[in-house]
Amino acid sequence: MSNKLTGIITRYAVATLGLILVAIGVAFSIKSDLGTSPISCPPYVLSLWGGLTVGQYTICMHLLFVCLQILLLRKKFKAENLLQLVASFLFGFLTDGALWLIQGISVSGFADKFYLMLLSCVITAVGISIEVRAKAWMLAGEMTTAAFAEVTGSKFSNVKIIFDISLVIIAALTSWAIFGNPLAAGEFTGLKESLLAQQEGVIIGIGTIVSAFLTGLLMKLIDPATEFVFGGLLDRASKQSAEN
């Protein structure tokens, strides 16, 4: 096997590990029943409405993200960036797979659900950090965040927080239009009660709000660890994959 092929396989293998972790994080956030992670909020709203699964709606959303990137980057959008379409399909199936695998997990009580939600934030942040550092295929959500960061000259982690909050707002408006409730698929019982709700169908709860701010902040702490663990390996892989 040539050094170039070895380098490419290494980068994409590490990036795939990041995708798997993000999918697990999304599944845990949904399982917590305290609100889904920001990136899964719009697909989860639509999945409760019907038609497709969370993963399938996630694929559709990511296709829209790619179109947005093309509008933002124009000539800077590279043909190789279309590989994120493959990553998006893979991530959609991984999300549905992760939800299936943890369907037997049962958590009761607000404290346990809150801990599960915090765990989902950590796993998601680790996955995104690995995915971004690998510089192979990235999820369209992260690529769109990176595109906004490039055109605005802002740090990725800061744009990540704004991007996540925007997704939550979009999900709330969509839920309001479909269910007449901006936070869940059930009856709106008040802001405090809905944010702390612990029943199936909660789209935006305390977990969503915490995740929207916490994931980007956690990445600032996790990025150095990602660099320590994977930096040397990925730097060698990048050099190998750049060989003629």
C-alpha angles and dihedrals in degrees: 000000000000121000090242093056091044090053093049093048091048094052094047093045091055091045090051089053087056091051092051092051093049090050090051090048091052091049092051091049091054091045092054090068089214095104131296128270113273095251091056098041099092094043091046091052091053093044089057088051089054143238104090139027125260090259094049093050088047089058090051092049092050091052087058089049090057090054089051091052091053089053092048100043100030106172091009090066105103127212090236088062087073086076086081086075088066089047091050093053090046091049092049091055091043090053093052089044093051091049089052093049095052097041090105094056113105125193125179132188128039095264094056091046091049091051090050090051091051089049089053089054092052094047092047093049091049091049094049092046091053092044093052094045093051090063090206121104114343132188114267089242092060092041089053090049089050090049091053089046091052097048093044098039091233131138116269094234092052093049088047091063093050092045092051092049089051091054090051091052091049090050092049092052091047092049090048091052094047104035104017087241121095094203109039148005092255135067116308107245099174136299098272094043093047095047091052095040118132104194133104114277098044106143102170119025139137088294092058093050093048092046093050091061101027102054094060092044092049090053090062088059097039099046094076090051090049089051091050094050102036106015099092094042093049094045090055090045091051091052091048094049090050093057118112 
